[in-house]
Amino acid sequence: MHGYGFIMKPQPLVKKSGKQFWMTEHCIDAGDFNSVMKIAEQIHNSLTIAEFNAYIHWWLIDTSPSKTMLLFQNKQLTPKAYVIGHYAKFIRPGYFRVNSVSSNNNNLLVSAYTGNGKVVIVAINMGSSPISEQFSINGGTLPSSFSSYITSQGKNFQQQNNIKVTGGGSFTYSFPSQSVTTLVSV
C-alpha cells in the first residue's frame, strides 16, 4: 500500500486472501510536534484498523533539510523516529497483535502485542490532559512488571520507572498528554 490519502478501514479482502498487507511508503510533511502525534496515530490505525503487517516510513535522510526525514543532517534522530521506535524496538518479527480495548477511546489509542514470552503495550494519548487507564488480561495473568518508555514534547523515547503488577490482576498507568508510551513486560 502506498498510503497517501488512504482511508484507514478494515480490509476484509486482504485478510481473506491470507496475504500480508504492508504500508510501504508514508510520511507527513511537517516538522512540529502535532505531526509527530499524527504519525503515531496513523501507525496505530494502520496496525489496528487496516491490520497492516508492516509500516515503512518513506524518508530516512536527505541531502537537504526536510520535515519528512527521520534523521537530521547531523544524523540525530527526529521525534518522528522515536515514535516509530515505540513500535519497532519491542514489537519484533513473530509477535502478534492481541485485542485491546481502552475505556478512554476518544483520546487514548491502545494496542497490545505478544511474542517471545513478552507483552508489549503501546498507548498514544492524543488529548491535552493526562489519562489514567487500568490494564488487565481477560482470563489471564499479567506479567509481574513492565518497563516504560515515553516520547512527548521534550522527551524522546525516555525510559521511565518500572511498573509493578501485584497479584497478576491489573495495574493503572497515567499517560501524559500528547505522548506515546510503550510498556514492555520484564
Number of C-alpha atoms within 10 A of each C-alpha: 12 12 17 10 7 9 10 15 12 15 13 10 9 14 14 8 8 8 10 11 18 18 19 13 14 20 20 18 11 13 15 12 16 13 18 25 23 15 20 26 19 18 22 22 19 24 19 22 14 20 21 21 16 15 22 14 19 17 16 15 18 13 7 8 11 17 18 21 25 24 20 17 14 7 10 10 16 18 25 27 20 23 27 20 16 23 19 14 10 20 22 13 11 8 17 15 18 14 10 16 13 15 12 13 10 10 18 24 22 23 20 21 20 19 15 9 9 15 22 26 24 23 24 26 28 23 15 11 12 16 16 15 16 11 17 15 12 9 5 9 13 19 20 15 17 21 16 20 20 24 25 22 15 9 13 19 21 13 15 13 9 15 18 16 18 12 11 15 15 16 16 12 12 11 21 20 18 21 24 29 24 27 24 23 19 15
